[in-house]
Amino acid sequence: MGTMTIKDVARICGVGVSTVSRAMNNHPDINPETKAMIMQVMKEHNYVPNNSARNLKRTASKTIAVLVKGVANPFFQRMIQIFEHEIDSNKYSMILQGVEESEDEAKIAAQLVKEKRLKGIIFLGGNLTNPEENLKNLGVPFVLSTAPLCQETFDYSPDKKEDSSEVAYVTVAVDDRKESYKMVNHLCQLGHKRIGILTATKDDRSIGLLRTQGYLEALKDNHITYEEDLVVHMKEKVEGYSMASGYQMMNRLLDTTKDFTAVYAISDAVAIGACKAIFDRGYRIPEDYSVAGFDGLDAAHYYQPSITTIRQPVEEMARETIKQLFQMIKKKKSRRECVFEGTLEEGQSTRRIEKA
């Protein structure tokens, strides 16, 4: 058989072309079993959908995809708004694609490049552990925004010489380890000696790992012994950086031990969930337990008590992401790494421990 068409897929599956189209576009009004059958046939015959014949008539595509891992994370909402505005201002269109925690964002991006003939990609959030070759094979410029590269799988040495044949990429983020250190060191300076942490899953190799490393380094520099029972990891089946996850983890920490004075949550959403768990147990904040977060969400500022946090410059990071992407698209010189400084904002959720 020559090049397979959508009609061929429909014929093999015994369904209409419209049904195949709905399966490819994740429409809700299709039987899950039918969709699974269609996707399996496409896989077996190496069928790559082409949006439509009209795509072939276009002299150039002006589309940018934003792949979001953790689409429910409120931290990303403002960034996505800015992306949409800036992309539209540049006369481009934007595709927003949510990526599940278990999904491979590089594979999804490769599919979108084929389907939509993308000019560029923004990876927002997530855990970029793909081998270097998988990302470079995308064939279009990309920006890793708030999503640090995994050092184990990507050669990201600043001394590495540029190769003009390589696909351009840029990272835009705060130094998560440094900013996390800043927060935990602040808690130590307030007199806290036993500080819990609500962090990412044990196999995390991205933001969660970096923020945990900052926590450990701050404890060491303040001559505080690391205690394993004060570390609580996210569960796989709960939305990671969410209030629900924070509520669950805080309850697990309190079930394990109540002998601590402060807890550091690696995101504000997690911190807010932790606060509710503390209140539901009949404790007070900060009188019984101090709580600190990370991100600088508006919700954390208006929460009662307001959350002590590391505020990320979200608007500046979003605009720099777009700026760097368009510079690569236009073949202009771009920076390989854009690191932003966070700001420690002290709220009402933490207090100083008076010396005995």
QUIKA-V725914 format. One record per backbone hydrogen bond with DSSP energy under -0.5 kcal/mol. NH is the residue of the N-H (numbers start at 1). CO is the residue of the C=O. Records with the same first field share a line. If there is no record, write none. Layout:
# QUIKA-V725914
NH = CO / CO
This chain:
# QUIKA-V725914
9 = 5
10 = 6
11 = 7
12 = 8
13 = 9
14 = 10
15 = 10
20 = 16
21 = 17
22 = 18
23 = 19
24 = 20
25 = 21
26 = 23
27 = 22
30 = 28
35 = 31
36 = 32
37 = 33
38 = 34
39 = 35
40 = 36
41 = 37
42 = 38
43 = 39
44 = 40
45 = 41
46 = 43
47 = 42
49 = 47
51 = 49 / 115
55 = 52
56 = 52 / 53
57 = 53 / 54
58 = 54 / 55
64 = 93
65 = 120
66 = 95
67 = 65 / 122
68 = 66 / 97
69 = 67 / 124
70 = 68 / 99
73 = 70
76 = 73
77 = 74
78 = 74
79 = 75
80 = 76
81 = 77
82 = 78
83 = 79
84 = 80
85 = 81
86 = 82
87 = 83
88 = 84
89 = 85
90 = 86
91 = 88
92 = 87
93 = 62
95 = 64
97 = 66 / 95
98 = 96
99 = 68
103 = 100
105 = 103
108 = 104
109 = 105
110 = 106
111 = 107
112 = 108
113 = 109
114 = 110
115 = 111
116 = 112
117 = 113
119 = 63
120 = 63
121 = 141
122 = 65
123 = 143
124 = 67 / 122
125 = 123 / 145
128 = 148
129 = 127
132 = 153
134 = 131
135 = 131
136 = 132
137 = 133
138 = 135
139 = 136
141 = 119
142 = 168
143 = 121
144 = 170
145 = 123 / 143
146 = 144 / 172
148 = 146
150 = 128
151 = 149
153 = 150
154 = 150
156 = 154
160 = 157
164 = 162
166 = 163
170 = 142
171 = 336
172 = 144
173 = 338
175 = 340
176 = 174
179 = 175
180 = 176
181 = 177
182 = 178
183 = 179
184 = 180
185 = 181
186 = 182
187 = 183
188 = 184
189 = 185
190 = 186
191 = 188
192 = 187
195 = 193
196 = 194 / 262
197 = 230
198 = 264
199 = 197 / 232
204 = 201
210 = 206
211 = 207
212 = 208
213 = 209
214 = 210
215 = 211
216 = 212
217 = 213
218 = 214
219 = 215
220 = 216
221 = 217
222 = 218
223 = 220
224 = 219
230 = 227
231 = 228
232 = 197 / 230
234 = 199
238 = 235
242 = 239 / 240
246 = 242
247 = 243
248 = 244
249 = 245
250 = 246
251 = 247
252 = 248
253 = 249
254 = 250
255 = 251
256 = 252
257 = 253
260 = 258
261 = 194
262 = 194
263 = 290
264 = 196
265 = 263 / 292
266 = 198
268 = 294
271 = 267
272 = 268
273 = 269
274 = 270
275 = 271
276 = 272
277 = 273
278 = 274
279 = 275
280 = 276
281 = 277
282 = 279
283 = 278
288 = 284
289 = 284
290 = 261
291 = 349
292 = 263
293 = 308
295 = 310
301 = 297
302 = 298
303 = 299
305 = 303
307 = 300
308 = 291
309 = 345
311 = 309 / 343
312 = 295 / 310
314 = 312
317 = 313
318 = 314
319 = 315
320 = 316
321 = 317
322 = 318
323 = 319
324 = 320
325 = 321
326 = 322
327 = 323
328 = 324
329 = 325
330 = 326
331 = 328
332 = 327
338 = 171
339 = 337
340 = 173 / 338
343 = 311
345 = 309 / 343
346 = 344
347 = 345
348 = 306
349 = 306
353 = 190
354 = 352
